[in-house]
Amino acid sequence: GEEVQLNGTTSAIRWLTGSGLPKVPVHVAATGPRMIQAAARHAEGVDLTVGAETERIRWGTATARDAGPAGLAVGEYVNVAVDPDLDRARQLVRGSAATFARFSAKAGQADSQDADRVVREYQRDQHGQASATFAKQLDNDFIDRFAACGPPAVVRHRLTELRACGLD
């Protein structure tokens, strides 16, 4: 295997040496600018975790592409719930949207009172649960910005809009 040096330590996956197996492509989930840049320099792909706001995805995509080589794959984790009932769809993504909001706020990338509240009130034993106090307090506007949810046509439009931000 290919040797990698990090902080003066050399490491390699020795059992791959001479195996004839191709390198496994590595994709890194990243939220903040330094992690996005590091992932872009060292991995084959960056999977952003910045919510579903177009300006944030454009920023994350540009940050990755500026730091990485040509051909770098850039994706985005998007919480999606398709349901004709918008309120039910929002409820389906509420817990996971709260989790992404927490990561973004901790990385200094979320600038809303909702995200700050999630960080303050987060309880590990309720991670990802829509019934968590910190998740229930997220308003509908926040859920709509941090996820793609609602009837099929709305979600399709939203995902098309996000893809147009430079995602692969």
C-alpha positions as CSV (number, residue, x, y, z in Angstrom):
1,G,0.0,0.0,0.0
2,E,0.9,3.6,-0.4
3,E,2.7,5.1,2.6
4,V,1.2,8.2,4.2
5,Q,3.1,10.5,6.5
6,L,1.3,12.5,9.1
7,N,2.9,14.5,12.0
8,G,6.2,12.7,11.4
9,T,4.7,9.2,11.5
10,T,4.6,7.0,8.5
11,S,1.7,4.6,8.0
12,A,0.6,2.2,5.3
13,I,-1.9,-0.6,4.8
14,R,0.7,-3.3,4.3
15,W,-1.7,-6.2,3.4
16,L,-2.7,-4.3,0.3
17,T,0.9,-4.2,-1.0
18,G,1.1,-6.5,-4.1
19,S,-2.6,-7.5,-3.7
20,G,-3.5,-6.1,-7.1
21,L,-6.6,-4.5,-5.5
22,P,-7.4,-0.9,-6.5
23,K,-7.2,1.8,-3.9
24,V,-10.4,2.3,-2.1
25,P,-11.7,5.8,-2.8
26,V,-12.0,7.8,0.4
27,H,-14.7,10.4,1.0
28,V,-14.7,12.6,4.1
29,A,-17.8,14.2,5.7
30,A,-16.9,17.8,6.5
31,T,-18.6,20.9,7.9
32,G,-16.0,23.6,8.7
33,P,-13.6,25.3,6.3
34,R,-10.4,23.6,7.6
35,M,-11.9,20.1,7.5
36,I,-13.3,20.7,4.0
37,Q,-9.9,21.9,2.8
38,A,-8.0,19.0,4.4
39,A,-10.5,16.5,3.0
40,A,-10.1,18.1,-0.5
41,R,-6.3,17.8,-0.3
42,H,-6.2,14.2,0.9
43,A,-9.3,12.3,-0.1
44,E,-11.0,11.5,-3.4
45,G,-14.2,13.2,-2.3
46,V,-15.7,15.6,0.1
47,D,-19.2,15.1,1.4
48,L,-20.4,18.4,2.9
49,T,-22.6,18.5,5.9
50,V,-23.6,22.1,5.8
51,G,-27.4,21.9,5.6
52,A,-29.5,22.5,2.5
53,E,-29.1,26.2,2.0
54,T,-27.9,27.1,-1.5
55,E,-25.4,29.8,-0.3
56,R,-23.8,27.4,2.2
57,I,-23.5,24.6,-0.4
58,R,-22.0,27.0,-2.9
59,W,-19.5,28.1,-0.2
60,G,-18.7,24.5,0.8
61,T,-18.3,23.4,-2.8
62,A,-16.0,26.4,-3.7
63,T,-14.0,25.8,-0.5
64,A,-13.4,22.2,-1.5
65,R,-12.7,22.8,-5.2
66,D,-10.3,25.7,-4.4
67,A,-8.3,23.4,-2.1
68,G,-8.5,20.1,-4.0
69,P,-7.3,18.7,-7.3
70,A,-9.3,18.8,-10.6
71,G,-11.8,16.0,-10.6
72,L,-12.4,16.1,-6.8
73,A,-15.9,14.7,-6.1
74,V,-18.1,17.0,-4.0
75,G,-21.4,15.8,-2.5
76,E,-23.7,16.9,0.2
77,Y,-25.6,15.1,2.9
78,V,-29.2,16.3,2.7
79,N,-31.9,15.3,5.0
80,V,-34.9,14.3,2.8
81,A,-38.5,13.4,3.6
82,V,-41.1,13.1,0.9
83,D,-44.7,13.3,2.0
84,P,-47.7,15.1,0.7
85,D,-48.2,16.5,4.2
86,L,-45.5,19.1,4.7
87,D,-45.8,19.1,8.5
88,R,-45.4,15.3,8.6
89,A,-42.4,15.6,6.3
90,R,-40.8,18.2,8.5
91,Q,-41.4,16.0,11.5
92,L,-39.6,13.1,9.7
93,V,-36.4,15.2,9.2
94,R,-36.6,17.2,12.5
95,G,-34.2,15.0,14.5
96,S,-31.6,14.6,11.8
97,A,-31.8,18.3,10.8
98,A,-31.1,19.1,14.5
99,T,-28.0,16.9,14.4
100,F,-26.6,18.6,11.2
101,A,-27.4,22.0,12.8
102,R,-25.4,21.0,15.8
103,F,-22.4,20.0,13.7
104,S,-22.6,23.2,11.7
105,A,-22.9,25.4,14.8
106,K,-20.0,23.7,16.5
107,A,-17.9,24.3,13.4
108,G,-18.8,28.0,13.4
109,Q,-20.8,27.6,10.2
110,A,-24.4,28.1,11.4
111,D,-25.5,31.6,12.3
112,S,-29.0,31.1,13.6
113,Q,-30.5,31.2,17.1
114,D,-32.0,27.7,16.4
115,A,-28.6,26.2,15.7
116,D,-27.1,27.9,18.8
117,R,-29.9,26.5,20.9
118,V,-29.3,23.0,19.6
119,V,-25.7,23.2,20.7
120,R,-26.6,24.5,24.2
121,E,-29.4,22.0,24.8
122,Y,-28.1,19.0,23.0
123,Q,-28.4,15.7,24.9
124,R,-26.4,12.8,23.6
125,D,-29.0,10.2,24.6
126,Q,-31.5,12.0,22.3
127,H,-29.2,12.3,19.3
128,G,-31.1,12.3,16.0
129,Q,-34.5,12.1,17.7
130,A,-37.4,14.3,16.5
131,S,-38.8,14.1,20.0
132,A,-35.7,15.7,21.6
133,T,-36.4,19.0,23.3
134,F,-33.7,20.7,21.2
135,A,-35.1,19.3,18.0
136,K,-38.8,20.2,18.8
137,Q,-37.8,23.8,19.3
138,L,-36.6,24.2,15.7
139,D,-39.0,26.4,13.7
140,N,-40.4,25.3,10.3
141,D,-38.3,27.9,8.5
142,F,-35.2,26.4,9.9
143,I,-36.2,22.9,8.9
144,D,-37.1,24.1,5.4
145,R,-33.6,25.6,5.1
146,F,-31.7,22.6,6.6
147,A,-33.6,19.8,4.8
148,A,-35.5,19.0,1.6
149,C,-39.0,18.0,2.7
150,G,-42.6,18.0,1.5
151,P,-44.5,16.8,-1.5
152,P,-42.6,15.0,-4.3
153,A,-42.5,18.0,-6.7
154,V,-41.2,20.3,-3.9
155,V,-38.5,17.9,-2.9
156,R,-37.5,17.3,-6.6
157,H,-37.2,21.1,-7.2
158,R,-35.2,21.6,-4.0
159,L,-32.7,18.8,-4.9
160,T,-32.4,20.1,-8.4
161,E,-31.6,23.6,-7.0
162,L,-29.0,22.1,-4.6
163,R,-27.3,20.1,-7.3
164,A,-27.0,23.2,-9.4
165,C,-24.7,24.6,-6.7
166,G,-21.8,22.6,-8.1
167,L,-22.3,19.2,-6.5
168,D,-21.5,16.0,-8.2
